[in-house]
Amino acid sequence: MHPGKGTAQPSKLNILDLEESIIQIHRRLARVTIENLPCGDVIQRYVRPQTFFYLDPPYYGIKAYRLNFEPKDFEVLAQTLAKMKGRFLMSLNDHKEVRHIFGGFKIQRSRCATAACASPAATVPRAERSRSVTTNRDQILWKMYTFHLFLG
Ligand SMILES: C[S@@+](CC[C@H](N)C(=O)[O-])C[C@H]1O[C@@H](n2cnc3c(N)ncnc32)[C@H](O)[C@@H]1O
């Protein structure tokens, strides 16, 4: 549910649907575990050969969140992923340092609309951001998989 944020469009919150929405959310989350831990701790806790992780870390070079990643954090994450015995898919902005740090993994280009990189909170000067985050809120994402784990 995303209540409207401005006057240009009506709120999507319909009070008449609230009870049904809460029931649906309850059903959807009934068997979900929510952790509030650093991602490295979550990986350690749940990693198994059959585990599949979807990782959506803060974007490289952009401070859009209360908690952001420094370059060193990406290096630590890359080392953790290289050692672990699970599979993962990670979306991240297209930046030369990202390609370097995660260069050992398979990558696939994908486009998707995003608002995060266009956030006024981003502290990296526009000219220094990667080309992909500067126009039309489009961003090139990199998907990374560890294929060796499929082999057994
Ligand atoms: C790109 S956003 C993910 C958004 C999320 N996938 C969603 O759809 O709401 C990156 C998130 O990682 C969080 N974060 C920052 N440092 C983290 C850490 N060490 N471990 C786990 N999450 C972290 C940020 O607070 C931010 O919410």
The ligand as an SDF file (V2000), in Angstrom:
LIG
                    3D

 27 29  0  0  0  0  0  0  0  0999 V2000
   18.7040   -0.7190   -2.3880 C   0  0  0  0  0  0  0  0  0  0  0  0
   18.0080   -0.6790   -0.7410 S   0  0  0  0  0  0  0  0  0  0  0  0
   17.0720   -2.1350   -0.6590 C   0  0  0  0  0  0  0  0  0  0  0  0
   15.6330   -1.8570   -0.8150 C   0  0  0  0  0  0  0  0  0  0  0  0
   14.7480   -3.0840   -0.6120 C   0  0  0  0  0  0  0  0  0  0  0  0
   15.1260   -4.1530   -1.5300 N   0  0  0  0  0  0  0  0  0  0  0  0
   13.3110   -2.7030   -0.8090 C   0  0  0  0  0  0  0  0  0  0  0  0
   12.7330   -3.0530   -1.8390 O   0  0  0  0  0  0  0  0  0  0  0  0
   12.7770   -2.0150    0.0610 O   0  0  0  0  0  0  0  0  0  0  0  0
   19.4150   -1.0660    0.2770 C   0  0  0  0  0  0  0  0  0  0  0  0
   19.0650   -1.2610    1.7480 C   0  0  0  0  0  0  0  0  0  0  0  0
   20.1780   -1.8650    2.4240 O   0  0  0  0  0  0  0  0  0  0  0  0
   20.1970   -1.3700    3.7420 C   0  0  0  0  0  0  0  0  0  0  0  0
   21.5170   -1.6230    4.3370 N   0  0  0  0  0  0  0  0  0  0  0  0
   22.5650   -0.7850    4.4720 C   0  0  0  0  0  0  0  0  0  0  0  0
   23.6140   -1.4190    5.0380 N   0  0  0  0  0  0  0  0  0  0  0  0
   23.2180   -2.6950    5.2650 C   0  0  0  0  0  0  0  0  0  0  0  0
   23.8520   -3.8390    5.8440 C   0  0  0  0  0  0  0  0  0  0  0  0
   25.1200   -3.8010    6.2820 N   0  0  0  0  0  0  0  0  0  0  0  0
   23.1550   -4.9830    5.9440 N   0  0  0  0  0  0  0  0  0  0  0  0
   21.8840   -5.0400    5.4840 C   0  0  0  0  0  0  0  0  0  0  0  0
   21.2280   -4.0050    4.9120 N   0  0  0  0  0  0  0  0  0  0  0  0
   21.8930   -2.8370    4.8210 C   0  0  0  0  0  0  0  0  0  0  0  0
   19.8480    0.0960    3.5700 C   0  0  0  0  0  0  0  0  0  0  0  0
   19.3790    0.6350    4.7760 O   0  0  0  0  0  0  0  0  0  0  0  0
   18.7590    0.0210    2.4950 C   0  0  0  0  0  0  0  0  0  0  0  0
   17.4980   -0.0930    3.0980 O   0  0  0  0  0  0  0  0  0  0  0  0
  1  2  1  0
  2  3  1  0
  2 10  1  0
  3  4  1  0
  4  5  1  0
  5  6  1  0
  5  7  1  0
  7  8  2  0
  7  9  1  0
 10 11  1  0
 11 12  1  0
 11 26  1  0
 12 13  1  0
 13 14  1  0
 13 24  1  0
 14 15  1  0
 14 23  1  0
 15 16  2  0
 16 17  1  0
 17 18  1  0
 17 23  2  0
 18 19  1  0
 18 20  2  0
 20 21  1  0
 21 22  2  0
 22 23  1  0
 24 25  1  0
 24 26  1  0
 26 27  1  0
M  CHG  2   2   1   9  -1
M  END
$$$$
